[in-house]
Amino acid sequence: MSTKPRQFASIDELQTYLLSYAKERDWEQFHAPKNLVMALSVEVAELTEHFQWLSEEQSKTLGPDKLAEVTAEMADVFMYLARLAQVLDVDILAACAAKSEDNEQRYPPDKVRGSAKKYSEY
Ligand SMILES: [Mg+2]
């Protein structure tokens, strides 16, 4: 018997799953935006911990075991962010589209190429 690995085709599909996961466990009561942001922050810290003390070079060449751990933390971060967007009724892809336009305005390529300065420093 083979089981097909689970796949999510869209953020909507992931969010539908996350809601049912929470409902089945009666965890919606814990999913206030404040709590989700705190959980998200913890997961970002767990992701960060994998890179703490690595050189830049080491961070580019993670071994397969380390990469698997990093991948799992990235999924935790993404799922909490997706759930936060759902609870706040935020269209996260629309927000990314709007923010990407802002970023292009703030950082015109001809002005900032090769520089890591913040837009307010130009
Ligand atoms: Mg985690």
Boltz pocket constraint, residues with backbone or C-beta under 6 A from the ligand:
constraints:
  - pocket:
      binder: B
      contacts: [[A, 43], [A, 46], [A, 72], [A, 73], [A, 76]]
      max_distance: 6.0
